[in-house]
C-alpha cells in the first residue's frame, strides 16, 4: 500500500512502529520517513502567518482509503471533501447527533467508519471522540460509564459480547443513546435483548462502502420492527438502482446489483483508471452487492456478487442465508460461503457461533434452514465454533474459513485413503 500510494511519510502508533518501518523499507522509503505519530507532531505546529492559502475545492482528493479486499486485491479509493462532508452530515441528521455527544471509536482510523462516521461528525457538531485501542467487553463497558459515551458505532458481533456484561444496562448507562452498526446481519434475539437491557438506546443499521465514504443507506430505529432484515433506504441526496448483468433496471423485489450515485460516491481509485472505469458508469457506482429493494425503497442485502454461491444452476445468497441462520434463538453469529463441488459446481458451507449459554448441533442447523429455504440452500458442511475469524474491518474472514475447511476435507480424504 505504501508503494502503491506513493506515500512520502508514514505515521504510526509506537506499538506498531517496528512493523511499519519494515514495510516502509520494503517500499523504498528512507528510514526517517516512518515515525511515531506523537514524535512527529509535537513541536511542529506551523505558525499562522504568510500568505493566505486558497480553500480546497469540494472535489479535491485529500486522501485514499484502501478497500477491505474481501474479494480481491485492495484498491485505493479516493476521498474527496464533498463525500466526507456529505456523509458526516448524513450521520448527524439521521442519528440526531449534537455537540453534547461523545463517541467511543473501536474502528481503525484508516477505515472510513472510524474517521467519517465518528471523528468527522463530532468535529462538525463540537462533540468528543474517544479512541479505544483494544476492546475487552468488561473494560469497554466501564469506559462507556467513565467517559460518558453517548454514541456507539460497532461491528454487530460486539453486541452479544456486551450483553454478557451485567453492567451493560439501563439506568447505569442511560447516557448511551445511539447504537449504530453495519456489515452483517444482527439476530432478532440480539435486537430484542438490547431493547430490554438498554431501552433508551436508539438503534441504526448502516450499509455503505469505502467507495461511498461510509453510509449509503440507514435503517432508522423506528423501522426495525416493520422492516426486519433491511438496511434501510438511501441517505439524502443518494440515488439508487438495481440492475441485471446487462445494466438494465429490474422490477421491485427482484434481485440484482445495487448501483449508487450521489455526492458520497468516490471520484475513483487512485492511480487505477481501468478499475475506476469498470466500477463507475456515468457517476453510477457499481457496488458489487446483490440486493433486492421493496416497493417502499427499502434495501435488503443478499450477497457480495463475487461471493454468490452457484449450486446446480441455482443462486444462493450468503447474506440472506446468514440472516436465516441468526434468526435461530441459539445462534449468535454465522458465516456462509461456497466450496468447490464436483457435481453441482459449489456446495454450501457455514460456521455458526452459539448464543451465550446455548448449544446447537449441525443437524439442527440444517433442519432450521430446510424449513425456511429451498432444499438447494441447505448447507452440506456445518461447523459450530466459539468464534468466527474477522479481518481488520470486522468482516467475517471467509477466505480463511474456506481454506481451513478445504484443508480439513483434504486431510480426511487422505486418512481414508491410507486406511
C-alpha positions in Angstrom: 0.0 0.0 0.0 2.9 2.4 0.8 4.4 1.7 -2.6 1.1 1.9 -4.4 0.0 5.2 -2.9 3.4 6.9 -3.4 3.4 7.9 0.3 6.4 10.0 1.4 5.7 9.8 5.1 4.1 7.2 7.3 3.0 7.9 10.9 2.2 5.1 13.3 1.3 4.4 16.9 4.6 3.5 18.7 3.4 -0.1 19.3 3.2 -0.7 15.5 6.3 1.2 14.6 8.7 -1.7 14.0 6.4 -3.4 11.5 5.7 -0.1 9.8 9.4 0.7 9.4 10.0 -2.7 7.9 7.1 -2.2 5.4 8.4 1.3 4.6 11.9 0.0 3.9 10.4 -2.6 1.5 8.5 0.2 -0.2 11.8 2.1 -0.7 11.2 4.9 1.8 14.0 6.4 3.8 14.3 5.2 7.4 13.4 8.6 8.9 10.2 8.8 7.0 8.4 6.2 9.2 7.8 7.9 12.6 5.7 7.6 15.7 2.7 10.0 15.3 3.4 11.8 18.6 7.1 12.4 17.9 6.3 13.8 14.5 3.6 16.2 15.6 4.8 17.6 18.9 6.6 20.9 18.5 6.0 21.1 14.7 2.9 23.3 14.6 3.1 25.8 11.7 2.7 29.4 12.6 -0.3 31.3 11.4 1.5 33.7 9.1 2.3 34.3 5.5 0.0 34.5 2.5 -3.5 33.1 2.9 -3.9 29.8 1.0 -6.9 29.2 -1.2 -9.6 26.9 0.2 -9.6 23.5 -1.5 -12.3 22.6 -3.9 -15.0 20.2 -2.6 -13.9 17.8 -5.4 -10.3 17.8 -4.3 -8.8 14.5 -3.2 -7.5 14.7 0.3 -6.6 11.1 1.0 -7.1 7.4 0.0 -8.6 4.5 2.0 -7.9 1.0 0.8 -10.8 -1.3 0.4 -11.1 -4.3 2.7 -10.0 -6.6 -0.1 -12.5 -9.4 0.8 -12.9 -10.3 -2.9 -9.5 -9.4 -4.3 -6.5 -7.0 -4.0 -7.4 -3.9 -2.0 -7.8 -0.7 -4.2 -7.1 2.8 -3.1 -10.5 4.6 -3.0 -10.1 8.4 -3.3 -11.6 10.5 -0.5 -12.9 13.9 -1.5 -14.0 16.7 0.7 -17.5 16.7 -0.7 -18.0 13.0 0.0 -16.8 13.2 3.6 -18.8 16.2 4.5 -21.9 14.8 2.9 -21.5 11.5 4.9 -20.7 13.3 8.1 -23.8 15.5 7.8 -25.9 12.4 7.0 -24.9 10.8 10.2 -25.5 14.0 12.2 -29.0 14.5 10.8 -30.2 10.8 10.7 -28.7 9.8 14.1 -29.6 13.1 15.7 -26.0 13.9 16.9 -25.2 17.2 18.7 -22.4 18.9 20.5 -23.3 17.0 23.7 -22.4 13.7 22.1 -19.3 11.6 22.9 -18.3 8.6 20.7 -16.0 5.7 21.5 -14.1 4.7 18.4 -13.3 1.0 18.2 -12.7 1.0 14.4 -9.2 1.8 13.0 -9.0 5.4 11.7 -7.6 4.2 8.4 -11.1 2.8 7.8 -14.0 5.1 6.7 -16.2 4.2 9.6 -13.8 5.4 12.2 -13.0 8.8 10.8 -16.0 9.6 8.7 -18.8 8.1 10.8 -17.3 9.2 14.1 -14.5 11.7 14.1 -15.9 14.0 11.3 -19.4 14.3 12.7 -18.0 15.0 16.2 -15.8 17.7 14.8 -18.7 19.3 12.9 -21.1 19.4 15.9 -18.4 20.1 18.6 -18.7 16.7 20.3 -15.9 14.4 21.5 -14.2 11.3 20.2 -12.6 8.7 22.4 -10.3 6.2 20.6 -10.3 2.7 22.1 -7.2 0.8 21.1 -8.4 -2.6 22.3 -11.9 -3.8 23.1 -12.3 -6.1 26.1 -16.1 -6.2 26.7 -16.0 -5.6 30.5 -13.4 -2.8 30.2 -15.3 -1.2 27.3 -18.5 -1.1 29.3 -16.6 0.5 32.2 -15.2 3.1 29.7 -18.7 3.9 28.5 -19.6 4.9 32.0 -16.4 6.7 32.9 -16.2 8.7 29.7 -20.0 9.3 29.5 -20.2 7.9 26.0 -23.4 8.7 24.2 -22.8 7.4 20.6 -21.7 3.9 19.7 -20.7 2.6 16.2 -19.7 -1.1 16.4 -19.5 -4.3 14.4 -22.6 -6.4 15.0 -20.5 -9.2 16.7 -19.7 -6.9 19.6 -23.4 -6.6 20.8 -23.6 -10.2 22.1 -20.3 -9.7 24.0 -21.5 -6.5 25.6 -24.8 -8.2 26.6 -22.8 -10.7 28.6 -21.5 -7.9 30.8 -24.0 -7.4 33.7 -23.2 -3.7 33.9 -24.2 -3.1 30.3 -27.7 -2.0 31.3 -30.1 0.9 31.9 -30.1 3.0 34.1 -26.3 2.7 34.7 -25.7 3.6 31.1 -28.7 5.7 30.4 -26.5 8.3 28.7 -25.7 5.8 25.9 -28.4 7.0 23.4 -27.2 5.9 19.9 -26.2 2.4 18.9 -25.2 2.1 15.2 -23.8 -0.9 13.4 -23.4 -2.5 10.0 -21.6 -5.1 7.9 -23.5 -8.2 8.8 -26.9 -9.4 10.0 -27.9 -8.9 13.6 -30.1 -11.6 15.2 -33.6 -10.6 16.1 -32.8 -12.1 19.5 -29.9 -9.6 19.9 -32.1 -6.6 18.9 -34.7 -7.8 21.4 -32.1 -8.2 24.2 -30.8 -4.7 23.5 -34.3 -3.3 23.7 -34.8 -5.0 27.1 -31.5 -4.1 28.6 -31.0 -0.7 27.1 -34.5 0.7 26.4 -33.2 4.2 25.8 -30.8 3.1 23.1 -31.8 4.0 19.6 -30.5 1.5 17.0 -29.4 2.2 13.4 -28.3 -0.3 10.8 -26.0 1.4 8.3 -24.8 0.0 5.0 -22.0 1.5 3.0 -18.7 1.0 1.3 -15.3 2.6 1.3 -16.3 4.0 -2.1 -19.3 5.8 -0.6 -17.4 7.5 2.2 -19.3 5.2 4.6 -23.1 5.4 4.6 -25.3 4.7 1.6 -28.4 3.5 3.4 -29.5 3.6 7.0 -32.4 1.8 8.8 -33.7 4.1 11.4 -34.7 3.0 14.9 -38.4 3.0 14.5 -38.2 1.0 11.2 -36.6 -2.2 12.7 -39.9 -3.8 13.6 -41.6 -3.1 10.3 -38.6 -3.9 8.0 -36.6 -6.7 9.7 -33.5 -7.7 7.6 -33.4 -4.4 5.7 -30.5 -1.9 5.8 -32.9 1.0 5.2 -33.4 3.5 2.5 -30.7 5.6 0.7 -29.4 8.6 2.6 -30.5 12.1 1.5 -29.2 13.1 -1.9 -28.3 9.5 -2.9 -29.8 7.8 -5.9 -30.1 4.0 -6.3 -30.8 1.5 -9.0 -31.0 -2.3 -9.0 -29.8 -3.8 -12.3 -29.2 -7.1 -14.0 -26.0 -8.3 -15.6 -26.6 -6.1 -18.6 -27.2 -2.9 -16.6 -30.9 -2.9 -17.1 -33.2 -2.0 -14.2 -35.1 -4.8 -12.6 -38.6 -4.7 -11.0 -39.1 -4.0 -7.4 -38.5 -7.1 -5.3 -36.3 -8.8 -7.9 -32.6 -9.5 -7.1 -29.9 -7.5 -8.9 -26.7 -5.5 -8.3 -27.1 -2.2 -6.4 -25.8 0.9 -8.2 -25.5 4.2 -6.4 -25.0 7.8 -7.4 -24.6 11.0 -5.4 -22.3 13.3 -3.6 -21.0 10.5 -1.4 -19.5 8.4 -4.3 -15.8 8.4 -4.7 -14.1 10.1 -7.6 -12.3 6.8 -8.4 -9.4 4.6 -7.5 -6.0 6.3 -7.1 -3.7 5.6 -10.0 -6.0 3.0 -11.5 -8.1 4.4 -14.3 -9.0 0.9 -15.5 -10.5 -0.1 -12.2 -12.3 3.3 -12.0 -13.9 2.9 -15.4 -15.0 -0.6 -14.5 -16.6 0.5 -11.2 -18.3 3.8 -12.2 -20.5 4.4 -15.2 -21.8 8.0 -15.7 -21.5 8.6 -12.0 -23.2 5.4 -11.0 -21.0 3.2 -8.7 -21.4 -0.5 -9.2 -21.3 -1.7 -5.6 -20.8 -5.4 -6.4 -23.6 -6.1 -3.9 -26.6 -8.2 -4.8 -29.8 -6.8 -3.3 -33.5 -6.6 -3.6 -35.4 -3.4 -3.0 -39.1 -3.4 -2.0 -41.8 -1.1 -3.3 -41.1 1.4 -0.5 -37.5 1.7 -1.4 -36.0 -0.4 1.5 -32.8 -2.2 0.6 -32.1 -5.8 1.5 -28.6 -7.1 1.1 -28.4 -10.6 -0.4 -24.7 -11.1 -1.0 -21.5 -9.8 -2.5 -21.8 -10.5 -6.2 -18.5 -12.4 -6.2 -19.5 -14.4 -3.1 -22.8 -15.6 -4.5 -22.9 -19.4 -4.4 -23.8 -21.3 -7.6 -25.2 -24.8 -6.8 -26.5 -26.9 -9.7 -27.7 -23.8 -11.6 -29.3 -22.2 -8.5 -28.1 -18.9 -7.0 -27.7 -18.9 -3.2 -27.1 -15.6 -1.5 -24.9 -16.0 1.6 -26.1 -12.9 3.5 -29.7 -14.0 3.0 -28.8 -17.4 4.4 -26.9 -15.8 7.3 -29.9 -13.8 8.2 -32.0 -17.0 8.4 -29.3 -18.7 10.5 -29.0 -15.9 13.1 -32.8 -15.8 13.4 -32.4 -19.1 15.3 -32.6 -18.4 19.0 -29.5 -20.5 19.7 -27.2 -18.9 17.0 -25.4 -15.6 17.7 -23.2 -15.4 14.5 -23.0 -17.1 11.1 -20.7 -17.0 8.1 -21.8 -18.7 4.9 -19.6 -19.4 1.8 -19.2 -21.8 -1.0 -16.7 -24.6 -1.6 -16.0 -26.5 -4.8 -18.2 -29.4 -5.6 -17.5 -31.9 -8.4 -21.2 -32.5 -9.2 -23.0 -29.2 -8.5 -20.1 -26.7 -9.0 -20.3 -25.4 -5.4 -21.6 -26.7 -2.1 -22.8 -24.6 0.8 -20.8 -24.4 3.9 -21.2 -22.4 7.1 -19.7 -21.7 10.5 -22.0 -20.7 13.4 -21.3 -19.4 16.9 -23.9 -20.5 19.5 -25.6 -17.8 21.6 -24.2 -17.3 25.1 -25.3 -20.2 27.3 -26.7 -22.2 24.4 -25.6 -25.0 22.2 -26.6 -26.3 18.8 -25.8 -29.4 16.7 -25.1 -29.3 12.9 -28.2 -31.4 12.2 -30.4 -28.7 13.9 -28.8 -26.0 11.7 -29.6 -28.0 8.6 -33.2 -28.6 9.7 -33.7 -24.9 10.5 -32.6 -23.9 7.0 -34.6 -26.7 5.3 -37.8 -25.4 7.0 -37.2 -21.9 5.7 -35.4 -22.0 2.4 -35.2 -24.2 -0.7 -33.5 -27.5 -0.4 -30.5 -26.5 -2.5 -29.7 -23.8 0.1 -29.3 -26.3 3.0 -25.6 -26.4 3.9 -23.7 -29.6 3.3 -20.9 -28.6 5.8 -21.8 -27.0 9.2 -19.1 -26.2 11.7 -20.1 -25.0 15.2 -17.3 -22.8 16.6 -16.5 -20.5 19.5 -15.6 -17.5 17.3 -15.5 -16.5 13.6 -12.2 -15.0 12.4 -12.6 -11.5 11.2 -10.5 -9.1 9.0 -9.2 -5.7 10.1 -12.6 -4.1 9.4 -14.6 -6.6 11.4 -16.0 -8.6 8.5 -16.0 -12.4 8.6 -12.8 -13.7 7.0 -14.5 -16.1 4.7 -11.3 -16.9 2.6 -9.7 -18.2 5.9 -12.8 -20.2 6.8 -12.9 -21.7 3.3 -9.2 -22.5 3.4 -9.5 -24.2 6.8 -12.5 -26.3 5.7 -10.8 -27.4 2.5 -7.7 -28.4 4.4 -9.8 -30.4 6.8 -11.6 -32.2 3.9 -8.3 -33.0 2.1 -6.9 -34.4 5.4 -10.0 -36.5 5.9 -9.8 -37.8 2.3 -6.1 -38.7 2.7 -6.7 -40.5 6.0 -9.4 -42.6 4.4 -7.1 -43.4 1.5 -4.4 -44.5 3.9 -6.9 -46.8 5.7 
